[in-house]
């Protein structure tokens, strides 16, 4: 991202969630705050996004990754976890909807300082209140220690935690991805859910141009895709960092499990993945 500016992809992900509420009624993922937290410029683009049929696959995937993550999160809380870390939180709204706050579940949002300042402004502008269970932990993923940043915010390294890491992996170097997974693996009973993208050459020709165009738009906003993974390569990385259980859902599995009737409009094949991993 561009130094000192809020993330463009944070805007985009929240906008996709908002359009999903408009067009599909939140069939995959309910997010009542998605549209409220948007800035005016992004909110003004929602109708244009809704009218662009080519954006449907991305919209459903973004809804699905949040649904999969929060379903996993709920299971972790039921098992006794009381620490949730949202890495690269952007305009994610779970912390504002946290149904587990009365159980003592704390949500640590990790992101660039500029994005967090902007998000807090958006929360205030939407007449929403920052919950006491929400803790902001500003950090530069490539330059600072995740351990130091979270510890400074009050995170307990000796207690179990769930990590949500959505829409971040493609924008980090592979070294940055590896170091983050290494940190997560050292937290006792940690569970992580994240998404990643396959290399462009894995896509069929008829879909490749659209995927490359999406990457180029991100690069134009100062947030280029840096790391793409073959599934086998990613599995090897996770195993190497100590994750014994890995569930990697490709687009066919995501559509089958989460899209319902909406899957009929989606081209199934190589594409984005959602991963759940734990020791």
N, C-alpha and C positions, 0 to 999 in steps of 0.2 A: 504494500500500500504506500501511498505518497506520504512523506513525513509530515506530521502535524495535522493530517486530514482524516476524517472518519472513513471507514471502509465502504467502498462502492458495492462490494459483494454482500456486505451486511444489509444494505438497502435492498439489493436484489432478492435475497433470500426471504426477507420479511414481506416484500411485495408479492412474491410467488405464493407465500402462505396466505396472504390477504386475498389474492385472486382465487385461490382454492376455496376460500369461504364463500366468495361471491358466486362462482360458477358451479362448484360441486357441493356447496353447502357443508364444506368440511367433512366430506364423506370418509376420507382417509384420516384426517387429523384436524381436530377442533382447536382453533386459536382465536379466541374472541378479541384479543388485543393486537393482532397482527396489523390491522389497518390503522388503529388508533395511534400506534407508536411511530408511524411513518412521518417523515418530513413532508412539507407541502408539495415540493417538486416531485417526489416519488409517488405520493398519493395521487397527484394529477395524471400520472402515467398508467394507472391501474386499468382504465377502460381500454387503452391502446394495447396493453399487455393481454387483456382478456380477449381481445378481438384477434390476436395473432395465434392461429391454430398451431403453428410450428413450435410454440412454447409449451404445449401440453405435456410432452414427456418430461421436461425439466420440472414443471410445476408439480406433477404427480410424484416424481422422485423426491423432491424436497419435502413434500408432505409426508411421504412414506418414511424417509430417514428419521424425521422427528417422531413419528408414531412409533417406529421400532425402538428408538432410543428411550422414549418415555415409558413404553411398556416394560422394557428391561429395567429401567430405573425404579418403577413401581415394585417389581419383583425384588430388587435389591433392598429397598426400604422395608418391604415385608419380611425380609430375612434379617433385618436389624441394622442395616447401614444408615448412618446419620450424616454423612458428608457427601455432597454432590459437587462435582467440579465441572463447569461448562467452559471448555477450552475454545477460545476464539468465539466468544458468546455473541458478538455483534448485537443484533436487535432480537435475539431469542427472548421469548416471553415466559419461559417456564418459571423463572424466579418470581414473576408477578402473579402467577397462577398456582404456586406451590401448595398442593393440598396436604402436604406432610409437615407444614411448619409447626403445627401443634404437637407433633411428635419429637420436635427438636432437630429436625432436618435442616441443615444449613447449606446454602447454595453459594459456592465461590465462583464468581464470573471472572475469567481470565481473558484479557484482550489488551490491545494497544491503548495507551492512555488517552489518545485523542478520540478514539472510538467510544471509550467509556464516558468521557466528558460529554460527548454528543448524545450518547444514549440517555444519560441522566437528564439532559435538557429535554429530550423527547418525552421521557416519563413525566416530567413536570408539566410540559406543554399539553400532555394528554389528560391532565388532572388525575394522574395515578400517583400512588404513594409507594415509595421504596420500602419494601417489607424489612423488618428487622432481621429476618432470616437470610437476607441477601447481603453478600460481602463482595465488594469489588476488589480485584487484585490485578492492577495494571502491570503489564510486563511485555517486553519485546522478545518474542519466541526465539529469534535467532541470536540475540545478543545477551540475554540474561538467563540465569538459572531458574527453571520452573520451580524447583524445590525451594529456593530462597524467596521467590515471589509469593508462593502460597504460604510458606511458613510465616512470613511477615504479616500476612493477612489473618493468621490464626488457624490455619489448616494443621491438623494433627497427622504427622507422617506415620505414626504408630497405630492408626485406626483405619478400618476399612473405608473404601470410598468408591463411588461410581463416577466414571469420567465420560462425559459427552463431548465428542470432538467432531463436530459436523462442519463440512464446508471449509476445511482448513488444510488438509493433507496436500492437495495439489499445489498450494501456494508456498510450501516449505521445501527446502532442500531435502534430499534423502537422508543427509546427516541429521537435519533437524527432526525429521520424522522418527529416525532411529533413537535419538536421544530422548525424545518425549516418551516413546514406548518403554525405553529403559527405566525412566523415572516411574512411570505408572506401574511397571512390573514389580517395583520394590515396595509399593504400598500394600500392606497385608490384605488379602482377599479382594484386591482391586478388580473391577470389571470396567472395560472400556468399549464404547460403541463409536465407530467412526466410519467415514465413507472415503472412497478413493476412485480414481478414474483410470481406465486402461489406456495404453499407448494408442495414438491415432491409427497406427497401421493395423490394429486389431479390428477396427470397424469396417463394415462393408462399404464399398465405394459410395453407394447411394446415401449413406448416413454420415460419412466421414466429413464432408464439407460443412455440414451443419455443426458438428462437434468442434471443428477447427474454428469456425466463425464465433462460436461461444467463447472459446479460449482467447481469440483475438480481441473480443470485446473486453474481456477481463484485463488483458494486457494493456489495452488502450486506456483503461482506468487506473493504471499503475499497479495492477495485481496479476502478473503473468502466472500461468501454470508452470510450475518448475518440476514437479515430481509426478510421474505417471508409472503405474505398476502393473506388470503381469500378475495374475493371481498367484501363480506358483512362486514368484519372487517375493511377494508380500507374505505368503505363508512361511517361507523360509526365514524372513526377517522376524516375524512374530515368534516362531519357534526358537530362534536364536536369542530372543530377549526374554525367554522363559514362559511364554504363554502356551499352556498345554492344551487348552480347549479353544478352538477357533471355529466360528461359524461365519462363513463368507457367502453372502447372498448376492448372486448376480442378478441382472435385470429379469430373467425368466422367473427366478424364485421370488423376487420382490413383487413382481406383478401378480403371480399366483397367490401369494400370501396376503398382500395388502391392498391391491387395486380393486378387487371385486369386479363389478360390471364395467368399470372404467378401463380395464385391461384390453378390451376389444379394440380400442383406438391406438394401441401402442405397438410399435414395431419391436419384436422381441429378438434379442441377440446381444452381442458385446455392448458394454455400456458402463454406467456407474455401478459401484458395489457398496453394500453396507456390511460392516464387519462387527461381530461381537466377540470379544476375546477375554479370557481370564486364566489365572494360573491353575 
